Amino acid sequence: MVAANDTSLLLLNAAQAAERFGCSVRTWRSWDRAGQTPPPVRIGRSLYWRPKELAAWVEAGCPNRATWIAQRDD
């Protein structure tokens, strides 16, 4: 079993992403619904985020989702 704080995780759930960003899960989900995070990966009914993508997103200045996707796909 992988520990919850393992930095080698391939995907983070909302609680893990919120913890990394120092906010509540409610705030993280609100940001996601508003398009202020990178797009999540949907597996079934669950949403996950890629840690490497989150790090790159922060390095880019945390742009909104539409801007991030445009930058990422260039």
C-alpha positions in Angstrom: 0.0 0.0 0.0 1.3 3.5 -0.9 1.4 6.1 1.9 -0.8 9.1 1.5 2.1 11.5 1.6 4.3 9.5 -0.9 5.7 12.0 -3.4 5.9 9.3 -6.1 2.1 9.1 -6.5 1.1 9.3 -10.1 -2.3 10.9 -9.4 -3.6 13.0 -6.5 -7.2 13.1 -5.4 -8.8 16.4 -4.3 -7.8 16.0 -0.7 -4.2 15.3 -1.6 -4.0 18.2 -4.1 -5.6 20.6 -1.5 -3.1 19.5 1.1 -0.2 20.3 -1.3 -1.7 23.7 -2.0 -2.4 24.5 1.7 -6.2 24.9 1.2 -9.3 23.0 2.1 -10.8 20.3 -0.1 -13.9 22.6 -0.5 -11.7 25.4 -1.8 -9.8 23.1 -4.2 -13.1 21.7 -5.6 -14.4 25.3 -5.9 -11.3 26.3 -7.9 -11.7 23.2 -10.1 -15.4 24.0 -10.8 -14.4 27.6 -11.6 -11.7 26.4 -14.1 -8.8 27.7 -12.0 -6.8 24.4 -11.8 -5.4 22.2 -14.5 -7.9 19.8 -15.9 -8.3 16.7 -13.8 -8.1 13.1 -15.0 -11.5 11.4 -14.6 -11.5 7.7 -13.6 -15.0 6.5 -13.2 -16.7 9.2 -11.0 -13.5 10.3 -9.3 -11.2 13.2 -10.2 -7.5 13.1 -10.0 -4.6 15.5 -10.8 -1.1 14.8 -12.0 1.5 16.0 -9.5 4.0 16.9 -12.3 1.4 18.9 -14.1 0.5 20.8 -10.9 4.1 21.6 -10.4 4.5 22.9 -14.0 1.3 24.9 -13.6 2.6 26.6 -10.5 5.9 27.4 -12.3 3.8 29.0 -15.1 2.1 31.3 -12.6 -1.1 29.3 -12.0 -3.0 30.5 -15.1 -6.7 29.6 -15.5 -7.5 26.3 -17.2 -8.2 27.7 -20.7 -4.8 29.6 -20.7 -3.0 26.6 -19.2 -4.4 24.2 -21.8 -3.4 26.6 -24.6 0.1 27.0 -23.2 0.5 23.3 -22.6 -0.6 22.4 -26.1 1.8 24.8 -27.8 
